[in-house]
């Protein structure tokens, strides 16, 4: 998309979502006639945005099945850390460090996987990831030394990376902006539910079959997901060309949002039914038609005719752009809104729960509470309850909030609107950390600890859809790259807390560690009240750099 249709003073992500008076000559939602379709789909029926609802739901089901089965192994050891340590002699500290390095690779491997997915396709990456993970989980119980345990966790993290970064992009490939809060929340629920349910099932499997089977059953589950996706998953990569209709849509939105008069001539021409093209574009069009014959029947009735691929074009692959894709995520470290989204995702989703999970098995099985393995599994059901509450909050409140605030502004939607959902995290996270840390120190009734797990799970569930929705709405055209940036931040934070939590507790004690963590959580979560009013200003300051990156990416065929 050329720069002449962008105003550098307009904040990326600020869009006209509601067209109450039907003034815009753009595509609207079939179910809600006043909702503008963002992003604007092409007229190609094979464009994933144009798929039928049934086809989209089947693709979403593939994402959910893949996510659930791939996440289970990452959390399966939480409730069986003590049995693994007793059986193998591997210390609890090493087991926690293994979790840390696994999440570190979950975060950094998407630099590779995202490049492969955007270059060669997302579907092959999902299948390779699942197939390799089956082997990894089948071999994992045989690793009975600290070195081999850490090595298998590193490999697990590398091949599990796509579940952290690619699934969100696959969701945004097929759903429009007003639909994304619901379906990204569905992905978040599948991610959170599997993470919360894994320790429950692990505890029961350990009691009946031994801890080794907790990992072997994970291998079986991933194998089922592999077969499901092999036959039902489609490729969602699509090079959406910028057509006249899509340009008109973008121009209409920009004129309303920015009160700009940059495109008056184009708009007037569109009203008169005249499409103005320069000679160079006509020459390019003629050259394209010479090499890609079109359907005369379609052209005769005035339909847009998509060129048919030649035999050699069908066999060809995209030009190699992997290096550009691998470098691109590091650019977004200079975008404050993306860094904020990554930090909030990492803190709510992994750091705060990681502090609690690192002490859960030891706390529940100590001499005071003396939980059996089954009882520890039942205790983790509290997190499942919290996850359900959090998912209901996001699923119902998210779409309603975005549309409600857009209507209040006369149809204008801001990415920061979704951040109001973080209000729950601002309240419940400090309370949960203090209840767990202080309560376990002074031997509060076990229900207090279970309740702390439940309310902390509310926050860890809503963070995914909220943070991802915010970042991808703000910088939609380069969402594939910025997702990797977010996951890098998220999982590096997770690695740090899993690697350092045991020395931290040994130095300060459980009570003071959790009080300190609660204070830090209160301060960091409070930054949402700065981003909500000033986020648009930050996006405006980044607009020129962002559109420059978009132009360069599209010139290389990397646009989304």
N, C-alpha and C positions, 0 to 999 in steps of 0.2 A: 504494500500500500504506500503510495507516495506521500511525501510529507505535506503536500499541499492540501490535504484534507484533514490535517491535524492542527489544532491551535495549541501551542506549547503552554498557554496559560490555563488550559482546561485540565483539571485533575484526572489522571487515568482512573477508570473505575466508576466515575460519576456518570450515571446513565439515566435516560428517560425510561422508566420501567412501566409506568402507567400512562396510557393515552386516553384520558377520560372522555374527551370530546371527539375522538376519532380524527384528530387533525393531521396525524403523521401518515405518510404514504409508505408504511412499513408493514411487515408481517406481524400478525397478532396471534395470541393463543386461541386455539379452537374452543377450549373450555371456558376461558375468561376473555371476552372480546376486547377488553380495554388494556390487557397486559401485552406489552411489546415483547417479541421474541428476541432475547439477547443470549448468545450472539445470533446475528442474522444468518439463517441457513441458506445454502445454495438451493437451486431448483433441481439438483440431481437427486433422484430417489435413493441412490446408494450413499448419499451423505448420511453419516450416523445420526445427525440431528433430525433427519427426515424419516428415520425408521419408524415402523408401526409401534404402537405401545406394547404389543405382545413381544415383538422382537427386542425392544429395549429392556423389557422386564426379564427376558431370558438371559440377555447379556449381563444384567444386574445380578441375576441368580448365580451365574458363573463366578462373578466377582466375590459374592458373599461366600460361596462354597470354598473357593480358593483361599479367601482371607481366614475363615474359621479354621481350616485344617492346617494352614501354615503358621498361624499364631499359637495354636495349642502347644507345640513343643517349646516355645520361648518362655512359657509360664508354668510348664508342667513340673518343674523341679522345686517350686516354691514350698509346697507342702510336704515334700519328701526329701528335703535337704539333709535332715538328721539321719534318716535311714541310709541314704547314699554315703554320707560321711562314715557311719558306723560300719557299713559293708566294705567300703573301698579304702578307708583310711585317709581319704581326701578331706582336708579341713574345711569347716564352714566358710572361713575366709576365702579359700581358693574357689569354692563353689560360687560365692558371691562375686568374686572377680571374674569367674567364667561367664556369669550373667552380664557383667559389665563389658567384657570384650566382645561378647556376642552382639549386644546392642550397639557397640561402637561400629562393628562391621555392618549391622543393619543400617546404620546411618551413612557410612562412607561408601559401601558397595553400590548404592544407587547412582553414583557418579558414572560407573561403568554400565550398569544395567539400563539406566535411563537413556544413555547414548545408543546402546544396542537396540532398545525398544523403538526409539524414534527413527533409527536408521533402517532397521530390518523388520520391525513390527513388534507390537506388544504381545501378541499371541505366542510366538515362539519363545519369548522370554518367560512367560508364565509357565509354559510346559517344561522348559529346561530347568527352571527353578524348582518345580514340583518333583520332577524325576530325580534330580540330584538330592533333594531333601529326603526322599524315601531311603536312599542309600545311607545318607548321613545318620538318620535316626535309627536305622537297623543296626549300624555299627556302634553307635554311641554307648550302649551298655557294656561293651567290651573294653572301654577305656577306663582303666582302674588305677591310673597314676595321675599325679597333678599335671604333668606335661601333656599326656595324651588327652586328658579331660579338657584342658584349655585349648588344645589344637582343634578338637572336634567342635568346640563352641565357636571358634573363629570361623571354621568352614560352614557351620550352621548359619552364622550371621551373614556370611558372604552370599550364600545361595538363597537366604530368606529375605534379602534386601528388597526385591520387587514388591513385597506385600506392604512395605512401609511407604513407598513413593509412587508406584505405578497405578495402583488401584484407584486412587483419587482422580488421576488424570483420565483413566478409562471411564469414570463416572461423568466427568465434565465433557468428555467426547460426545456423549449421547443425550445429555439432559440440558435444558435451557436454564437460564439464571434463576427464574422464579421457581423452578423445580428442584434445583440443586440442594437447597437446605434439607429437603426431605430425604433425597437419595444419598447424599454424602452423610447425613445422619444415620441412614440405614447401614452404610459401610462402617461408620463409627460404632454402631451397636454391635455389628458382627465382630469388629476388632476388639471392642471392650468385653463383649460377652464371652468370647473364646478365651481371652486373657483371664477373666474372672472364674470361668467354669473349669479351666484346665487344672488348677490346684485341687478343686473338689473331686474331679474324676481321678486325679492322680492318687489322692489319699485312699480312695476306695479300691483302686486297682492294686495299690501297694499292699493293702490289707489282705486281699484275696489271692494275688498272683505274684507279688514281689515288685520292687521298684523298677526292675528291668523292663517289665511289661508296660509301665507308664510310657516309655519311649517307643517300644515296639508297636503299641497301639497307635501312637502318633504316626509312625511310618505307614501303617495300614490306612489310616484316615487320609493322609496325603496322597496315597496311591488311588484312593477312591476319587479324590478331587482331580487328580491328573486325568483319569478316564472320563470324568464328567466334562472337563474343559476341552479335552481332546476332540470330542464329538459335537459339543454344543457352543463353544466359545467362538466368536467371530473377531476379525481384525477391525479395530476402530481407528487406526491411522487413516487420515484423509487430508489430502492437500486441497484445502478449500480455496479456490481461486477467487480473487476479488472481482466481482461482476458489477455491472452498472447498478443493479438493484441493491446490492449490498452497500455500494458506495452511497447511494441515495439514502439508505437507512442510516448509515453512520453520520451522514451530513445532517439529516433531520435531527438526530439525537444531539449532535454537537451544537446545532443552532439553538435548540431549546435550552440546553444546559449552560452553554457559555454565552448566550446572547450575542452570538457572532454573526456577522454578515459576510463571511468569507465565501459562501457558496450560493450567493443569490442568483447568479447567472445560471448555474447548474440547476437550481430549484425551479426557476422560471421556465427553463427549457423542458424540464420534466413535466411541468404542468401542461405545457403545450403539446406534449407527446413527442418532443424532439430530443433525440440523443446526439449531443455534439461530440465528435471525435476528432482528434488531430490526425494529420496524414500519416504520422509514424505508426499510430495504433492501427490504422486501416491496413497499412502494409504488413504489420505483424499478423493481423487477423487473416489476410489473404494467404500469407505464408503458412499459417497454421492449417487453413482449410485445404491447401494443396497437399499437405502431408497427412492430414487426418480427415478423410472424407466424412461428411455429415449426412444425416438422413433427410432427403429432399421433402418427404411427406411432413416431417415435423416442422421444417422450415416454412412450408407452405401455409400451415395453419397458425403460424406465429409463435410456436413454442421455441424455447431455448434448446438448441440441438447440441448435445454433448458429443465431441468427436469420438469415433470408435478407435480403439487402439489397434495398431498393426501387430502382426505376429511377433516381431522382434521387440516391440514395446512391452508386450505382455511378458516376455521372458526377462526383460532387463530389471535391474535393481536400482534403487535411488543412488545418486552420486554420493560418494563417501563423505559424510559430514560429522563423523564421530568425534573428532578432536574438538570441533567447534561446540558440539553439544556438551562435551565433558568439561570444557572451560567455562561455559556460560553460567552455571550455578554460582560461581564465585563472584560474579558481577553483582549479584543481589545482596551481598553482604554490605553494600553501600546504600541499600534502600531500607530506611528505618522501619517502615511498616512490615516488611518481610521478616526482618530480624525480630521484631516484636512478636509476630505470629509464631515464629519458630521457638522463641523463648517460652511463650505461654503454652504452646503445645508440649514442649519438653518438660516444663515444670509441672503442669497439671497431669499430664499423661504418664510420665515415667519417674520424675524425681521424687515428688511427694509420695506416690504409692511405693516407689522403690525403697524409700527410707523405712516405711512400715513393713513391707514384705521381707526386707533383710532381717528383721527381728521377729517376724510372726511365728515361724516354726519353733524357734528357741523359746519364745515367750509362752506359747501355748503348751509346750511340752516340759516346762520347768517344774520344779518340785512343788510349787504352789498350785498352779492350774492343772498340771498333770493330765493334759489331754492325750487321748489315744490318737492314732493316725486317722481313724474314722472321724473322731470329734474335730480334729483340725480341718478335715474336709467339710464338715457341716458348718464350721465357723466361716469358711470362705463363701458359703451361700449368702452371707450378709452382703458381700461385695456384689453378688449377682442382683440382689434386691436393689441396691444403690444404683447399679448399672441400668436396671429397668426404669427406675424413677428418672435418672438422668436422660435416658433415651427418649422417654415420653416428653420430658421438658423440651428437649431440642426438636424433636419431630413435630410437636404441635406448636410450640412457641416460635420456632425459627421462621418458617414461611409466613406465619401470621404477622410477626414483628416486621419483617422486611417489607411486606406489602402495605401494612398499616402505616409505617413511617413514610413510605413513598407517597401514599395517597395524601398524607398530611402536608407534604411539601409540593403538592400539585403534580405528582408523578415522578419526581426526581428521587432516585435511590442512591444512597451512599454506602460503600462497603462497611463503614464503621457501625452501621445500624445493627449488624449481627453481634457486635461485641457486648451489647447489653446483656446477653445471655451469661457472660462471665460474672455477673453479679452474684450468682450462686457460689462460684468458686471463691470470691472475695470473702464470703461469710463462712462457708463450711470448712475450708481447708485448714485455717489456723485452729478452729475448734477441734477438728478431728485429730490433728497432730498433738495438741495438748492433752486431749482425752486419752489417747493411746499411750503417750510417753509418761505423763504424770500418773495416769491410772494404773498402768502396769507396774510402776515403781512402788506405789502404795497399795497394791493388790486390790484394786477396784473389782467389783463383781465382773465375771467374764462377759456379761451382756454389754457392759460399757465398752469393752474392746471390740466386740462384734458390731456395736453401733458405730464406732469410729470407722471401721472398715466400710460400713454401708454408706455413710455420708461422704467419705473420701472418694468412693467409687462414683458418686454423682458427678463430681468435678472431673475426674479422669475420663468419663464418658462424653461429656459435652464439649471437652476441649478440642477434640479432633475436628468435628464438623464446624465448630465456630472459628478456629484458627485457620483451617484450610479454606473455608468459605470466604473469610476476610481477605486472605492473600490472593486467592485466584480471582476474586471479584475486582480487586484493586488493579491487578496487572494480568488481565485475562490472556492477552496475546502471547505471553511467554510463560504460561502456567507450568509447562513441563519442566523448565529450568528452575523456577522458583520453588517448586515442590521439593526438588533435591536439596536446595539451600535450607529449607525448613527442616527436612529430615536430618541433615548434617548437624544443625544446631540442636535439635531434639535429642538425637542419640549420643552426641558428644556429651551433653549434660547427663544423660543416663549413665554413660560409662564413668563419668567423674564420680557420681554419687555411689554407684555400685562398687567402685574401686576404693573409695574413701570412707564409706559408712562405718565399717568396723573400726578402723583407727580413730574415727571421730567419736564413736561411742566409748571406746576404751579410754580416750583422753578426757571426755567431759561427763560420761555417765549417761544412762538412758534418759533420765528426766531432763537434764540441762540440754542435751542434744535436741530433743523434741521441742522444748520451749524455744530454743534458738531458731530451729527450723520454722516454727509457727510464726515468729516475728518476721523472719525473712519472707515467708509466704504472704503475710499481710501487706508488707511494703511493696513487694514485686507485683502482686495481684492488683494493688491499688493503682498501678500505672495505666490501667484501662481507662481511668477517669481523666487521664491526660491525652490518650490516643483518640478517644471518642470525639472531643471537641477540636483537637488540633491535627487529627489524621489527614484531613483533606488538605491542609496547608503543607504537610510533609509530602503528600502526593503531587501537589502542584509544583513544589521545588524539584521533584524528580522527573517531571513530565518530559522535559527536553531530552534527558539521557535515556529515558524509557523508550520514547518514540524512535530515537536514533537506533537503539538496540533492535527494536521491532523491524525497522526498515532493513537493517543489515541481516537479520535472521530470515526475513522473507526473500531477500535477494539470493540467499543460499538455500531456499526451500525449507526453512525450519519453522515457519509460522504454524500456529495451532488453530 
